[in-house]
Amino acid sequence: MTGKYQLQVFPETGHFIHEDQPVKTAQILVDFYKRNDRSALVLPPKVSDMLASKDSAQKWGLKK
């Protein structure tokens, strides 16, 4: 299996880990989100944004 996965075992909890161990659950979630931060991810521009830009429309020979 590939991807950003993590297995955590809570040996002394039941089906509601967020109620049985709220602090530990929250800390594990925060650590996971920090470790897999995607805020630096740069996505290509949307086509609608490209068409809205006059320079881009002229560059690609598209009518605005």
N, C-alpha and C positions, 0 to 999 in steps of 0.2 A: 504494500500500500504506500502510495506517495502522497505528499501534501503536508499541511501543517496540522498535525494531529497530536494529541497528548492523552495518555491514559492516566487517570488519577483514581486510586482506590481509597475509599472511605470505609474502613473496616467496622466502625462502630456506628454506622448510620443506616437508616432504612431507605424508603423510596423518596423521601423528601429531604435531600441533603441540604437544601437552602434553609430548611427549618431546623434540622438537627445540628448542623455545624455551619451557621451563617458566616462567621468570620473567616473560617478556613475556605469555604466555598468562594466567597468574595475575593479573597487574596489570590486564589488559584486563577480565577477568571481575569483579574487585573493583570497578573503576571503573563497570562496567555495573550491577552490583547496587546500588552506592551511588546512582547517578544515578536508578535506578528503584525507590527504596525505597518499600515499600508499608506500612510499619509504622504510619504515621499514618492509614491507611485505616480508616474507621469503618464497620463493617457493621451492618445491622439485627439485632436479636436473633432467635435461632432460635425457632421456634414452640414447641418443647419447653421452652425456657427461659421463654417467656411463660406457658405453662400451669403450669409449676412454681411460678411466683410467685403467691402467694395474692391479692395486690392486683390483679395483672393479670387473673387469672381472674375475680375479682369485677367488675372494671371492665368486662370484655367480656361478662359474664353467662354465663360458662362454669363448669361444675361441675368441681371438682378431684377 
